[in-house]
Every structure is written in C-alpha cells, then in structure tokens.
C-alpha cells in the first residue's frame, strides 16, 4: 500500500508537470498564430505597395514615351528650319518659348526616367524582378484582375 501511495504521488506530480507543459505549448501555439497573422498582414501590405509601384512605373513609362515623342517633334521642327528662318517667321518671343518648352520637356523626360529607375529599384529591393511574376507566385493573380 505504501508503494501504491508513492506511485500515485509520483503520477500526480507527473500530471501536474504535463499540465504545465501543455499550458506552455498552448501559449507557444497562440504566439505562433499571432506571428502568422502579422506576417500575412505585412505581406498583403507589401503586395499592395508593389502593385502601386508597378502602376506608377507604367504611368511613368507612358508619360516618358509621350514626352519623348513630343521632344522628337520639336527636334524635327528645329532641324527642318534654320534658326534665322524660324526667328524671322515666328519672332524672338516665340522662339524663346519653344526653346523653354523643349528644355522643360527634356527635364521632364529626365525626371520620369529617374522615377522609373527608382521604382525599379524599389521592385528589386522587394526581392522580385517582375511584379506580375511576384504576385503570381503568391497566388494573387495579375494586376489587371
């Protein structure tokens, strides 16, 4: 009977230790779930930022292409006529206006090219080389959806 009491006492101690361990494991599981939710939230935020960066990149590329075409038109007009003929036909003020306009467009093309480079760098820092590819590997579909 003494052996039985000693064994029961040992089993009670083991049971208490196991309950304590179970509580610790439950805390660890809850912490793991909270971390998972946090990571999912951060991931969704990054995906949103990547989508916005891609949209800005496309808009910048479109604007840069448009400005490049406009700049080429201005260049074509400039090379088609000699400066003297242009000045005689248009007047000095208009010539200055078109020179400033050409310079403004060149600066805007340069600014948009810089913005495109910045957006590409942001995309690369995110660990992706292509936003569409990045999203498709995460089961997010394409940006057009």
N, C-alpha and C positions, 0 to 999 in steps of 0.2 A: 504494500500500500504506500509506503514511503517512496518507493521508486516511481510509482504511478503519479504521486503528487509532484515529485521533482520533474518528471517528464511533462506533466500538464503545465507546470510553471514555465518550463523552457519553451513549450509550444505557445503559451500566452505571450512571452517575450518576443518570440519569432513573429507571431501575428501582429504585435504592435509595431515591430520594425518594418514588416511588409506594408502595413497601412501607411506608415510614414513615408516609405519609398513610393508607394502608389500616389500619395499626395504630391510628392516632388515631381514624379513623371507627369502627372496631370498639369502641374504648373509649367513644366517644360513644353508640353504639347500646346498649351494656351499661348505661351510666348512664341512658339514656332508659328502658330496660326496668325498671330498678330504681325509677326515679321513678314509672313507671306502676303497678307493684305497690304501692308506698307509697300512692299516691293511691287505688287501689282499696280498700286496707285501711282507709284513713281514711274513705272513702265508705261502706263497709259499717258501720263503727262509728257514723257519723252516722245512717245509716238505722236502726240498732238503737236509738240514743238517741231518734230521732224516734218510732219505734214505741212505746217505753216511755213517752214523754211523752204520746202520744195515749191510751194505755191509762190513764195516771194522770188525764188530763183527763176521760175518760169516767167513770172511777170517782168523781172529784170532783164532776162534774155530777150523777151519780146520787145520791151522798150528799147533795149540796146540795138536790136536789129532795125527797129523803126528809125531810130536816130541815125544809125549808120547809113540807111538808105537816103534819108534827108540830107545828111552830110555829103554823100556822093552826088546828089542832085546839085547842091550848092557848088561843089568842086567842079562839076561838069559845066555849070554856067560860068564859073570863074575862068576855067581854061578855054572855054569857047570864045570868049571876048577878051581883047586886050584891056588892061587897066584904063588906058586912055579912052577907049571907046565906051567902056562902062561908065566912066566918070562923066563923059560928055552926054551920054544918053540918060543917065539916071540922076546925076547930081551928086555932089560930095556927101550930103547928108545920108542919102540912100545907100551909097557905097559903104559908109561907115556903119550904117545899120546892119547891112548884110555881113560885114566883117565881124561885128559883135555877135550877130546871130550864129555865124559859123563857129566862132570861138566858144560861145555858150553851148552849142550842140556838141562840140568836141569835148568840153569839160563834162557834160552830162554823160556822154558815152564812157568817158574815163571813170566817172563816179559809179555808173552802173556796172562796169566791168569789175571795179573794186568790190562792189556789193556782191556780185556773183561769186567772186573769189572768197569773200568772207562766208557766204552761205555754203559754198562747197567745203570750206574748212570746218564749219560747224557740223556739216554732214559727216565728214571724215572723223571728227573727234567723237561723234556718237558711235563710231565703230562700224558704220555702214558705208558702202561706196555708192549705193543707189537706194533711194527712199522706197521705191516700189519693191525692190528685192527685199529690203529690210522688213517691210510690212508683210509681204507675202510669207516670209519665214516665220512670222509670229501669228499667222492665221488671221490677219487683219484685212485681207483683200487689197484692192487697189485704191488709189486716191479718188478715182472717178466714181466709185460706188456710193 
